[in-house]
Amino acid sequence: MFQSHFSVIILLAWRGLKQHAFSSFVAAFTISMAGGLFLSTWKIKEEAQKAFVNSSGGFDAVLGARGSKLQLILNAMFHLEASPGNLSWEQYELIRDTRGVKEAYPIAVGDNYHGYRLVGTLPELFQQHEWKTGRKYEVQGGGRIFSADAKEALVGDFVARKLGLSVRSKFHPYHGLDFDEKKRHEDTYVVVGVLEPTGTPADKVIWIPIKGIQKMEGHDPAAAQSVSAVLLVLRGAAGFQLDMKYNKQGNQATLAWPVAATLASFFDKLSWFEDILALVAFFVALIGALIIFATLRAVMHEKKREYAILRCLGASRLVVTCVVLAQSLLLSLAGALGAYLAYGGIGFTAAHLIREQTGVVMDPWSLDLGYLAFFPIVIVLGFVSGLIPALQAYRSSLSENLSPKS
C-alpha cells in the first residue's frame, strides 16, 4: 500500500514539473550554480594552499636578497615574480658551510625560452636532493643530467611537452623573464635530458648550469659571481638560528623560513575574496529557493482543480501535500547533483589554470565529510522551500477548487 502511494506521489510530482519545465529547469540550475560556486570557493582555496605547500620541492627555506619572504619563495621555488636582488657567491658558500644546513643549492635566473624560465643551478640538485621524501629527480629514458661546465639543458616535463623539446634539441635563450624576440642570446644550448614529471614547479623550468646564467653573452660581468637565491634543507634548530642571524640581527639578506607558514599567511590574506564569493553564493542560493517557492506556487495554482479531483477519487489531503513536497525535493535533488557537477567543472578549470601558470598540481576531485554534508543540506532547504505551498495545498477547500470558473 505504501509503495503504491509513493509511486503515485512521485509520478504526479514529476508530471507537475514537466508541465512547468522551463521554470523547473531555472530553479534547479540556480541551485546548481550556487552550490557549485560555494563548494568551489571553499575547496579551491583549501586545495591550492595544500598543493603549494606540498610543492616546495623538499626545501625548508630560501636565502635571498633583502626583501619580502613571500617574493623570495615565489621566485625561487615557484618561479614566479622577479628576483628581489642578488647574493654574492661568498654568501652562498657561507650558508652552505653553516652548521645545521644539510643541503644548499644556489640558483640564478634572468633568462627565458618562449616564456619558460631558464634556471641555473648545480647538477648536484638533481643527483642528491630528494624533492619528496624518498624520491630524487629522475631523467626520462635516453637522457642525462647536464654537466656543470657545458651549454646543456635539463628540461622539465611540462616545458618539454609544451615546446616540443626532446634530447638533442637545440635552442637560443632570450634575455629577461618575459619572451621578446629582439632579446635573443647567441649562446646555443643542447637538451641532454627531460625530467620525469613531479607535479611541482620544477616541471615548468628549463634547468641549465649556473655558470651558464652567470656568464651568458650580454649579461653584466659583475653578475658572474652572484646568485639569485639559495635553496636550503635544514636540520634541527638551524631555522631559528638562521632566522635570528639574517632577519633579526643582519641586514644583508633575508631568510624565508618556514616556507609553509609564509605561504599560509599569503592565503590568509585572500580570505576576503573567499568571503565575497561565499556571500554571492548565499544570495544565489536564496534566489534559487525563492524560484522553487514560486514554481511550486504556480504549479499548485494551475493544478488545484486537478488536486481537487484527486481528492474526490479518494486521495487524502496528505497525499496531495506530499505531491507538492515531492516536487520541491525533486528540484532540490536535481540542484544538488548539478552543484557537484558544477563544482567538478569549476575545480577542473581552476586546477588546469593553476597548473598552466605555476606548475603546481591541484587535486580538484577530493571530497571530505564537509562536502558530502552539502547534499542533505540542499535537500533540507528544498523541503523548507516547499513547506508553504504544501501547507496551502493541504488547507485548500475542495468545494472552491471544484466550483466552475465565471
N, C-alpha and C positions, 0 to 999 in steps of 0.2 A: 504493500500500500504506500509506504513512504517513498520507495523507489519510483513508483508511478507518479506521485505528486511532484517529486523532484524533477523528473524528466519533463513533465508538463510545464513547470515553472521555468526551467532553462530554455525550453523551446519557445515559450511565449516571450521571454526576455530577449532572446536572440532575434525573433521576428520584429519585436518593437525597435531594436537598434538598427536592423536592416532598413526599416521604413524611414529612419532618420539617419541614413548612412553618413551624410556629409558632416552633420553636427556631431555624430558619434566619433567619426574619424578625427575631427578637430580636437575634441575633448581628450581622446587617447593620445594624440600626437603632442598636445601641450604638456600632458603629464610626462610623456617620454622625454621631451626636451628638457623639462625642468629637472627630472630625475637624473638624466644623463649629465646635465651641467653640474648638478650638485655632486654627484659621485666623482666626476672628472676633476672638479675643483679641489676636492679633498685628496683624491688618490694621486693625481699628477704631482702635486707638491710633495706628498709623502714619498712616492716612488723616486722622484727626481732627486730629492735630498739623499735618499738611501743610495741611489746609483752613483751620485757624485762622490759621496764618502767612500764607497767601495771601489771607486775608480782612481784612487790616489796612487795606484801603481806600486803599492807596498812601501811608500815613503812616509816618514813620520814628520818631516819638517823641510822647509826650504829656507836657505840663506840667500839674501839678495841685497841690492842697494837700499839705502834708507828710503822708506815709504810705506805704503799700505800693505798689510799682511795679505789681505784678500787679493790684491792685484798681483802680488808675488805668486800666490798659489795658482790663480787663474792663468798666469803667463807661463809658469814653469811646469806645472802638472797637467793643465788642461789646454795649453797652447792657445789661449785666448788673451785678449788685452795686449798692450805693449809692455816691453820691459821698462821698469822704473829707472834703470841705470845699470851700470856695470860694477863688478868687483875685480880687484886685481888678482892675478894668478897666485900671488903670495897669500892673499886672504883665503883662497881655495885650499892651498897647501896647509895653512894654519888650522882650518877647521877639519881638514882630513886627518891631521895628526893629533887632534884633540882627544883626550881620554873620554870615553863614553860614546864616541862616534864610531859606529860599526861600519858604515859604508858612506862614501861621499862621492858623488858624480857631478862634475861641472857640466853645464850646458851653455851654448851660445846660440843666439838667434839673430835674425835680421834679414833673412832672405826667404824666397818662396819659389815654388814652381807651379804656375797656373793656380795661384791662390792657396796652395797647400804649403805649410811651413817647412823649411829646412831647419833641423835642429842638430847642432854639432855637439858631440859628446865623445866619451871614450868607449872603445869596444868592450871594455870590462863590464859596462852596464848590461850588455846582453849575454855575457859569458858567466857572470857571477850573481847578479841580482835576481831575487825572486819577486816578480811583480804581484804574485799571490802566494800565500803560504804553500810551500812545496812545489811551486811552479816557476820555472825560469822561461825566458823568451825562447821560442823555437823558430827555426827558419824552415820555410817550405822546401820540399824536395828539389835538389839541384842548385840550391843557393848556399850562401855562407855569410858570415858577419864581415863588415868592412874592415880593412886594415887601417891602422892609425895614421899612416903617412901617405895614403893613396887617395886619389879622387874617385872614391867609391861610395855607393849609397845602399842603405838597407831600408826598404820601403814598407810602410805599414800596409796591412791587407786592404783596408778601406781605400787608401790612395791608389794602390795598385789596380784595384777594380775600376775605380772612377776614371783614372787616366790611361788605363790600358798598359801599365808598365809591367815588365817582367825581367827576369835575369838576362843581362846583356843589353837591355835598353839603355840609350844614352839621352842625356838632357842637359840644357844650359840653365843654371839658376837665374833668378831675377832679383834685383835688389829691392829690399823693403818687405813688409808683411802683406802688402796688397799687390796683386798682379798688375804690372804695367809693362806692355811690350817694349817700351822705349828704354827700360832699365835692365836689359839683358846683360848678364856677365858673359865673358868669353870662355870661362872655365867650362870644361865638359866633364860631366860625371857619368859613371857607368853603374848601373844597378847590378849588384852582386847577390842580392837576396831579397826575398819577400817574407815578412814575419807572418807566422800563423796568427789568426785573429785572436785577440784577447778581450774584446768588448770594452776596452779602455781608450782614452785619447791617444795612446801610442799608435793605434791603428790609422790615425789621420795625419801622420807625420812622415816626412822623408828624413831619415837619420843619416848623417854623414860624420866623418871625423871632425872633432872640434877645431883642429888646425885648419880645416877647410873653410870654416866660417871666419876664423880669426885672420886668415891670410888671403881671403878671397880677393881677386882682382877688383880694384876700385874701392876697397874698404880703407878706412883710416888706418894707417900703420900703427897709430897709437893704441888701436884695439887688439893688436896682435897678441898681447899678453893679458887680456881681460876675459872675464866670463860674465854671462848674464845672470846666472844663479847657480846654486849648488843644491842638489837633491840629497837629502840625508836620511839615513836609517840610524836610529839611536838605541842605546841600551841603558837600562837602569834609570837613574835620576838625571841623566845628562840633559834632558829637555829643560828642567828647572834651572840648571846651572847656566846653560847657554842662553836661556831667556833673560836671566839676570845680567849676563855679560854683554849681550848685544842690544837688548831692548830697554833695560832699566839703567844701565851704567854707561854703555857706549853710545856713540853717535855716528859710527862709520857704516853700519849695516843693520839690516832688520832680519830677525828670525821669525818666520811664520810657523808657529807651533802653539798648540797642537792643530793639525790640519782639520780634523773632524769638527772641533769646536769653532774654528774660524768659519767653516762652511755652514755650520748650523746657525751661527749668528747672521750670516748673509741671508739664509732662507727665512729667518725670523723677521727680517726687515721687510719681507714681501707679504707678511700676514695681512696687511691692509688690503692688498689686492684680492687675497683669498676671501676676506670678509665681504668685499664688494660683490664678488661673484656669487657667494653664498646668499647674499641679500637678493640679488637678481633672481637666483634660482627659487628662493622662497616666494617672491611675488609671482613668478611664472607658475609655480605650483598652486598658489592661491587662485590665479586666473583659471587654471585647469579645473580646480574644484568647483569654481563658480560656473564654468561651462558644463560640467557634469550635472550640476543642480539645474541649470537652465534647460539642458537637454532632457532631463527626466521630467521636468515640469511640462515641457512641450509634448513629450510622449504621453504623459498622463492626461493632458488636456484633450489631445486628439483621440485617445483611446478610451476615454472614460465610459463612453457608451458600450464599447466592446467589453470593458471590465464589468459593467452592469449586467450585460448578457451572460457573462461567465458566472456571475453571482446567481442569476436565475437558473442556470444549468447545474447549480449545486456547488460552485466554488465558494469557499468561505472567504471572509474578509482577510484572513491570514494568508491565504494563497495569493490573492491579488496583491497584498502588501509585499509578499516575498518576491513576486514578479518584478516589482519596481526596484526592490533592493538588489535582486539578481542582476538587473541591468546596470546598476551602479557598480556592482562588484565586477562584472564583465569588463566594463570600461576601465576600471582600476587595474584589473589583471592585464589587459592589453597595454595600458600605460606603463605598468611596472616592467613587463617584459621588454617593451620598447625602450625603457630607460636603460636597461642593461645593454641593449644593442647600441643605443646612442653613446653610452659610456665607452663601449668597446671601440666604436668608430673614432670618437674624440681621443681616447687613450692611444690608439694605434697611430693616429696622425701626429699627436704630440711626441710620442716615442720616436717616430721617424724623423721629425724635425730636430729633436734634441740630438739624435744620432748623427744627422747630417751636419749640424752646426758644431758639435762638441766632441763627437766620437764616443760619448757616454751611452751605454746601452741600458735602457729602462724597461722594466717588465710591466706592461700595462694590464696584464691579464690576471694578476694575482688578486684573490679575494680573501677577506677575513670576515670574522663574525659581524663586524660593523656594517659591511656591505651586504651581507646576507640578511641582516635585520631590516634593511631598507624595504625589502619586498613586503613583509607583513605590515609595515608602517603605511605603505601606499594603499594596501588593501583596506586597512582600518580607516584611513582618510576617505577613501571612496565610499565605504559603508556609511560614514558620518554624513557625507555629501548627499547620500540618497535617503537619509532618515526623514527629512521634512516632506519630500514628495511621497514617500512610502506611507507616512502617517496621514497625509491628505487622502491618499487612496483608501486607507483603512477607514477613515471617517466619512468618506463620500456617501451621499444619500442615494439609495437605489432608485427611488421614485423620481428624483430630479434628473438623474442621468438617463432614465428611460423615457422621460417626457418628451413629446415631439417639439422640434425647434420651430419658432414662429418666423 
